[in-house]
Amino acid sequence: MAVPARRTSKMRKNTRRSHDALVALTTTSCLNCGAIVLPHHACMKCKTYKGQEIISWLKKEAASLKKVQNRETKNEDQK
């Protein structure tokens, strides 16, 4: 079994452990309701992201996807 020849100095020990410190999460407050949220994430309390409602945005996206799918099916039927 290997045994260290010399004692590890305080400086060497602490230098090795310098990356082990815990870092607190960065948080921001919601622009709409003021709740604490992670940066670049939607607020789950009021369902907004950067002051815009997510649900209305999702409805718009779903409607545009349906339009595109309808166009594609019409084009396939014509061929």
N, C-alpha and C positions, 0 to 999 in steps of 0.2 A: 504494500500500500504506500502510495506516495505521500510524503510529508514535506511541507514547505521548509526550505532551508532557513529562511529569514521571515521575521514577522512583517505583515503588510502594514505600511505606514498609514497614518491618518489621511494624509494628502492623497495617496494612491487609492485608498478605499473610497474617499469622498468624491474623487474625480470619476471613478468608475460608476458611482451612484448618481452622478449629476443629471442623468436623463430619466431618473425614476420618479421625479416629482409629479404630483397630480395637478392637472390643469382644469380649471372650472369651465363649464360650457358657456359659450357666448349666447346670450339671449337678447331678444328685442321685444318691444311691445307692439301689439296689433294696432294698426292705424284706425281701425273702426271701433273696437270695443276696449282696447287697452290691455288685453290679456297678454301674458308672457308666452312668446313663441320662439322657436328656433329660427335663425335667419334663413331666408329663402324657402320657408315652409308656409303652408296655408294655416290659418287660424281655424281650429276645430270648433271653437265656441260659436263664432258668427259666420263661418263658412266663407271667408274672404281671403284674398291674396292681393297684397299691395292696394288695398282699398276697393277691389272689384269683387263682386260676388262670383263664386265658383260655379254655383248651380246654374245661373243664367248663362255663363260661358259654356258649360257642358251641354246645355240644351241647344245653343247655337251650333256647336260642333256636331252634335248628333243630327241636327237638321241638315247641315251642309253635307255630311256623309251620306244621308239618305238621298239627297239630290244627285250626288255623284253616282251612287249605286243605281239609281233609276235611269240615269243617262246611259250607263254601261249596259244595262239589261236591254234598253231600247235599241242600242247600237248592235247588240248581238242578235236580237230578234230580226232586225232588218237584213242581216247578212244571210 
